[in-house]
Amino acid sequence: MWSAGVATPPPIIMTDADAKPEADDSSIDAALMARAGDGDQKAFRLLVERHRNAVVGTVAKMLNDAAEAEDIAQQVFLRLWKHAKRYRPEAKFTTYLFTITRNLVFNESRRRGRKKEVSVEEREESTHVSLPAQPERQPDAELLQTELQHAVDKAIAGLPEAQRMAVVLRRYEQMPYEEIAEVLNITVPAVKSLLFRARGALRESLKDYLES
């Protein structure tokens, strides 16, 4: 995977204690990335710790697959390390990071679209499987919240990939329109149009929950 003369990347240790960086930390990220470009493995590990949760969360929401998110995130950071020397702080580090994330997620999403692992008949059969009704038991608030979250995740996963990415970056990463536009390589008005259409589609998908 690595060409001659390129150092082996430092081990990426995924922990649950990773903290999301503050919005005004872009200069810290740029400095760490410059050090990583010089081969500083400690600086690179700090970058991973700072941004791991955001990348894993974004991948999981994009693919609706938490199990796969760790592997894709590993690929994101390995690519980041491989190209660290080429990085120039012309844009925010997070823009650069999420552009890499976008590319890998879109590739994976398209690969999955081409790969038909489940037949139409199996899908139809699975939709008819139901649990016996238990009218004497009412779902509690936690169960309802979990069910709603699953419905939201499924609805987001059903969006076209550009709409999906715009929604995930805006809703979960609180990314400004301008940065989303850079990540997706489109204009700000185009981002707003994507979000407008996505919100309409989500309202339609979730109308049963919204009405109840």
C-alpha positions in Angstrom: 0.0 0.0 0.0 2.8 2.4 0.8 5.4 3.4 -1.8 9.1 3.3 -1.1 10.3 6.0 1.1 6.9 6.6 2.8 6.9 5.8 6.5 4.5 3.2 7.8 1.6 5.1 9.5 1.5 5.0 13.3 -1.1 2.7 14.8 -4.5 4.3 15.1 -5.9 3.6 18.5 -9.6 4.2 18.6 -10.9 5.1 22.0 -14.2 6.3 23.4 -12.6 9.2 25.2 -12.0 11.2 22.0 -13.2 14.8 22.3 -14.7 16.8 19.4 -12.5 19.8 18.6 -13.8 23.3 19.1 -14.7 25.4 16.0 -11.8 27.8 16.6 -9.2 25.0 16.7 -8.3 25.1 13.0 -4.9 26.6 13.7 -4.1 23.8 16.1 -5.1 21.2 13.5 -3.0 22.9 10.8 0.0 22.9 13.1 -0.5 19.2 14.0 -0.9 18.4 10.3 2.3 20.2 9.4 4.2 18.2 12.1 2.6 15.0 10.8 3.8 15.9 7.3 7.3 15.9 8.8 6.8 12.4 10.1 5.7 13.3 13.7 3.6 10.3 14.7 2.6 11.8 18.0 1.1 14.8 16.3 -0.8 12.5 13.9 -2.2 10.5 16.8 -3.4 13.8 18.4 -5.2 14.6 15.1 -6.9 11.2 15.2 -8.0 11.7 18.8 -9.4 15.1 18.0 -11.4 14.0 15.0 -12.1 10.3 15.3 -15.6 10.6 16.7 -16.7 13.0 14.0 -15.4 10.8 11.2 -16.8 7.6 12.6 -20.1 9.2 13.3 -20.4 10.7 9.8 -19.5 7.4 8.2 -22.0 5.5 10.3 -24.8 8.0 9.4 -23.9 8.0 5.8 -23.9 4.2 5.5 -26.3 3.4 8.2 -23.8 0.9 9.4 -22.0 1.4 12.7 -20.0 -1.8 12.3 -18.5 -0.7 9.0 -17.8 2.9 10.2 -14.6 2.0 12.2 -13.0 0.3 9.1 -13.8 3.2 6.8 -12.6 5.7 9.4 -9.3 3.8 9.6 -9.0 4.2 5.8 -9.7 7.9 6.1 -6.9 8.4 8.6 -4.5 6.2 6.8 -5.0 8.3 3.7 -4.6 11.4 5.7 -1.2 10.1 7.0 -0.1 9.1 3.5 -0.8 12.5 2.0 0.2 14.6 5.1 3.3 16.0 3.3 1.1 17.4 0.5 -1.3 19.2 2.8 -1.4 23.0 2.6 -3.6 25.0 5.0 -5.5 26.8 2.2 -8.8 25.7 3.7 -9.8 24.5 7.2 -8.3 21.1 8.1 -11.8 19.7 8.7 -12.7 20.6 5.1 -9.7 18.6 3.9 -10.6 15.7 6.3 -14.2 15.5 5.4 -13.4 15.7 1.7 -11.4 12.5 2.1 -14.2 11.1 4.2 -16.7 12.0 1.4 -14.7 10.3 -1.3 -14.3 7.0 0.6 -17.9 7.0 1.8 -19.2 7.7 -1.7 -17.0 4.9 -3.1 -18.3 2.5 -0.5 -21.9 3.6 -1.1 -21.6 3.0 -4.8 -19.9 -0.3 -4.3 -22.8 -1.4 -2.2 -25.3 -0.2 -4.8 -23.6 -2.4 -7.4 -23.4 -5.4 -5.1 -26.8 -7.2 -4.6 -26.3 -9.3 -1.5 -30.0 -9.8 -0.8 -32.5 -10.9 -3.4 -35.8 -9.1 -3.9 -37.7 -12.2 -2.7 -35.7 -12.2 0.5 -36.4 -8.6 1.1 -40.1 -9.0 0.5 -40.2 -12.0 2.8 -38.4 -10.1 5.6 -40.9 -7.3 5.5 -43.7 -9.8 6.4 -42.0 -11.0 9.5 -43.6 -9.5 12.6 -43.7 -10.2 16.3 -46.8 -11.2 18.2 -48.8 -8.3 19.4 -48.6 -7.5 23.1 -51.4 -5.0 23.8 -51.0 -5.3 27.5 -47.5 -3.7 27.3 -47.0 -0.1 26.3 -43.6 1.0 25.0 -41.8 3.3 27.3 -40.3 6.6 26.3 -36.8 5.2 25.9 -38.1 2.5 23.5 -40.0 5.1 21.5 -37.0 7.3 21.3 -34.9 4.4 20.1 -37.5 3.5 17.5 -37.6 7.1 16.3 -33.9 7.3 16.0 -33.8 4.2 13.9 -36.5 5.6 11.7 -34.5 8.8 11.3 -31.3 6.9 10.5 -33.1 4.8 7.9 -34.7 7.9 6.3 -31.3 9.6 6.1 -29.8 6.5 4.6 -32.4 6.6 1.9 -31.5 10.0 0.6 -29.3 10.5 -2.5 -25.7 10.6 -1.4 -25.1 14.3 -1.8 -28.2 15.2 0.1 -27.3 12.6 2.8 -23.8 14.1 3.2 -25.2 17.7 3.4 -27.7 16.6 6.1 -25.2 14.7 8.2 -22.6 17.5 8.1 -25.2 20.2 8.9 -27.2 18.3 11.5 -24.6 16.3 13.3 -21.4 18.3 12.7 -23.0 21.8 12.7 -20.9 22.6 9.7 -21.6 26.0 8.1 -23.0 26.1 4.5 -19.7 27.4 3.2 -17.7 24.5 4.5 -20.2 21.9 3.3 -20.0 23.5 -0.1 -16.2 23.0 -0.1 -16.5 19.4 1.0 -19.0 18.6 -1.7 -17.3 20.9 -4.3 -20.5 22.8 -5.0 -21.9 26.3 -4.4 -23.5 27.5 -1.2 -26.9 27.9 -3.0 -26.6 24.3 -4.2 -26.0 23.2 -0.6 -29.1 25.0 0.5 -31.1 23.4 -2.3 -29.8 20.0 -1.3 -30.9 20.6 2.3 -34.3 21.9 1.2 -35.0 18.8 -0.9 -33.6 16.5 1.8 -35.8 18.0 4.5 -38.8 17.5 2.3 -38.0 13.9 1.7 -37.3 13.3 5.4 -40.6 14.9 6.4 -42.4 12.5 3.9 -40.5 9.5 5.2 -41.2 10.3 8.8 -44.7 11.7 8.5 -46.2 8.8 10.5 -44.0 9.6 13.4 -44.5 13.4 13.1 -48.3 13.0 13.0 -48.2 10.8 16.1 
